[in-house]
Amino acid sequence: MPRSLLAARLLVLPLLGVLLSGCLRLPAIEPRTLDFQAAPAGSGLQAATLLESGRVPADKLVSVAEALARAPEGSLLLPCWRTTSLSNFWGPCSHLARKLGPGQMADQPGITQVAGVRSTDSLLPRYAVIVLDVGVRPDQFAALESRVQQLTGQMYSLSGALGASYCSDYQNDLQRSLGLPDAVPFSKAWNALVPADTLQVPGVKVLWVGVNEAAKS
């Protein structure tokens, strides 16, 4: 196992200690609050600056439900809360899943559950869901689904245990199984694989930004 990945999985306890004590500085979380607004249809959209600018071409700004429905199989789903809190200390967009088919996604959801296929309906309450093209082609769908099945039941862990994962390295595993670059780069600042950093990967394309207006309040 790469040393950087092992270090990432050993992050949780010391990081939580820092959060609780407030004695040490964490990397800055910017932006702490999201506010997506429509820009002129057909205008440029850069994944790397999307969270900071909040500007989304009107032809790519839809509801969360519509974004989930339009997301092609193999695309990444970056769900976001409106603000940052202790429960999502990596920033508003602190999770990552992958569209598999109509109403389904491949997901490693958290401590109390295991990796597997889940309904995309669980993302409907989020403030936003950003749909990303990370290079998966239609001829790779069968291989993707096969790897998802192989990983079904995998426990959630940041500890480095064999046969376990968290959302970011789970999605990296799926990418590698298709011969594609990692979906999430290693963050030296956080010493972890930060979900929102998928927006910084060269070549990633924003297909849709779904916003839940009711989640703004």
C-alpha positions in Angstrom: 0.0 0.0 0.0 1.4 3.5 -0.9 2.7 5.3 2.2 0.6 8.4 1.3 -2.6 6.3 1.3 -1.7 4.7 4.7 -1.0 8.2 6.1 -4.4 9.4 4.8 -6.2 6.6 6.6 -4.4 7.4 9.8 -5.8 11.0 9.7 -9.0 10.8 11.7 -8.0 10.7 15.3 -5.4 13.4 15.3 -7.5 15.6 13.1 -10.5 15.3 15.4 -8.2 16.1 18.3 -7.2 19.3 16.6 -10.7 20.2 15.8 -11.8 19.8 19.4 -8.8 21.5 21.0 -8.5 24.4 18.6 -4.8 24.5 19.6 -3.4 24.0 16.1 -4.2 25.5 12.7 -5.9 23.5 10.1 -5.7 24.3 6.4 -8.1 27.0 5.4 -11.5 25.8 4.2 -12.6 28.0 1.4 -15.3 28.7 0.6 -17.1 27.8 3.9 -20.5 28.5 2.4 -21.8 27.8 -1.1 -24.1 30.0 -3.1 -24.5 28.8 -6.7 -25.9 31.4 -9.1 -26.8 31.3 -12.8 -24.3 32.9 -15.3 -25.2 33.4 -19.0 -25.9 30.2 -20.8 -22.9 28.9 -22.7 -20.4 30.8 -20.6 -17.2 29.1 -19.5 -17.2 26.8 -16.5 -13.9 25.8 -14.8 -14.2 22.9 -12.3 -11.2 24.1 -10.3 -12.8 27.5 -9.5 -16.5 26.5 -9.3 -16.8 26.4 -5.5 -15.2 29.8 -5.1 -17.0 31.6 -8.0 -20.4 30.0 -7.5 -21.2 30.9 -11.1 -22.8 28.2 -13.2 -23.9 28.7 -16.8 -27.7 28.7 -16.9 -27.8 25.7 -19.2 -25.9 23.6 -16.7 -27.8 24.7 -13.6 -30.7 22.4 -12.7 -32.4 20.9 -9.7 -30.6 18.2 -7.7 -33.2 15.7 -8.9 -32.6 16.6 -12.5 -28.8 16.5 -12.1 -29.0 13.0 -10.7 -31.3 11.9 -13.5 -29.1 13.4 -16.2 -25.8 12.1 -14.8 -24.4 9.4 -17.1 -23.2 6.1 -15.8 -19.7 6.3 -14.5 -19.8 10.0 -13.7 -18.8 11.2 -10.2 -21.4 12.8 -7.9 -20.0 15.4 -5.5 -22.8 16.2 -3.1 -22.5 19.4 -1.0 -24.0 20.9 2.1 -24.5 24.6 2.0 -22.1 25.3 4.8 -19.1 23.8 6.7 -19.5 22.3 10.1 -17.8 19.9 12.5 -19.6 17.0 10.8 -18.2 17.9 7.4 -14.9 19.5 8.4 -13.4 18.9 4.9 -15.7 21.6 3.6 -19.2 21.8 2.2 -18.5 19.1 -0.4 -17.1 16.3 1.8 -18.4 13.2 0.1 -18.1 11.5 -3.2 -20.2 8.8 -5.0 -20.6 7.5 -8.6 -23.6 7.2 -10.8 -24.2 3.6 -11.9 -27.6 3.6 -13.6 -31.1 5.0 -13.2 -31.5 5.9 -9.6 -28.4 4.1 -8.5 -24.9 5.0 -7.3 -21.8 3.2 -6.1 -21.1 4.5 -2.7 -18.9 4.1 0.4 -21.2 6.1 2.8 -19.7 6.1 6.2 -18.8 4.5 9.5 -22.1 2.7 10.1 -22.5 1.3 6.6 -20.5 -0.6 4.0 -19.7 -0.1 0.3 -22.3 -1.0 -2.2 -25.0 0.2 -4.6 -27.5 2.7 -3.1 -30.3 4.9 -4.3 -29.4 8.4 -5.5 -32.5 9.6 -3.6 -30.4 9.8 -0.5 -28.7 12.9 -2.1 -31.9 14.8 -2.7 -31.8 16.7 0.6 -28.3 18.1 -0.2 -27.9 21.8 -1.1 -26.1 20.8 -4.3 -24.9 17.8 -6.3 -22.1 18.4 -8.9 -21.9 15.9 -11.7 -18.4 15.3 -13.1 -17.1 13.5 -16.2 -13.9 11.7 -15.1 -13.3 9.9 -18.3 -15.4 6.7 -18.0 -16.5 5.5 -21.4 -19.6 3.4 -22.3 -17.4 0.4 -23.2 -16.0 0.5 -19.6 -19.4 0.3 -17.9 -19.4 -3.5 -17.6 -15.9 -3.5 -16.0 -17.0 -0.7 -13.6 -20.1 -2.6 -12.5 -18.0 -5.7 -12.0 -15.5 -3.9 -9.7 -18.4 -2.3 -7.8 -19.8 -5.8 -7.1 -16.3 -7.0 -6.0 -16.1 -4.2 -3.5 -19.6 -4.6 -2.2 -19.6 -5.1 1.6 -16.2 -3.4 2.1 -16.0 -1.8 5.5 -15.5 1.9 6.0 -12.1 2.8 7.4 -9.4 5.5 7.5 -7.1 3.2 9.4 -5.4 1.4 6.6 -7.0 -1.9 7.2 -7.0 -4.3 4.3 -10.3 -4.6 2.5 -11.6 -1.3 3.8 -11.9 2.2 2.4 -13.5 5.6 2.7 -15.3 7.5 -0.1 -12.3 9.0 -1.8 -10.1 6.0 -2.1 -13.1 3.8 -2.9 -13.7 6.0 -6.0 -9.9 5.9 -6.8 -10.1 2.1 -6.7 -12.9 2.2 -9.3 -10.9 4.6 -11.5 -7.8 2.4 -11.4 -9.8 -0.7 -12.2 -10.6 1.0 -15.5 -7.0 2.2 -16.1 -8.0 5.8 -15.4 -6.2 8.4 -13.3 -7.2 8.8 -9.6 -10.4 10.7 -9.1 -9.1 12.4 -6.0 -5.5 13.6 -5.6 -3.6 13.3 -2.3 -3.7 16.6 -0.4 -0.4 17.3 1.4 -2.1 20.1 3.4 -4.7 17.8 4.8 -2.6 14.6 4.6 -5.6 13.0 3.1 -7.7 12.4 0.0 -10.2 15.3 0.2 -13.4 14.7 -1.8 -13.7 18.2 -3.2 -10.2 18.1 -4.6 -11.6 16.0 -7.4 -12.5 19.4 -8.9 -8.7 20.1 -9.2 -7.9 17.1 -11.3 -6.7 18.1 -14.8 -9.3 17.2 -17.4 -12.3 16.8 -15.1 -15.5 18.3 -16.6 -18.5 19.7 -14.8 -21.6 18.3 -16.6 -24.3 19.6 -14.3 -24.7 21.5 -11.1 -27.9 20.5 -9.3 -29.2 22.9 -6.6 -31.8 22.3 -4.0 -33.3 25.8 -3.4 -35.2 24.6 -0.3 -31.8 23.8 1.3 -30.6 27.4 1.2 -32.4 28.4 4.4 
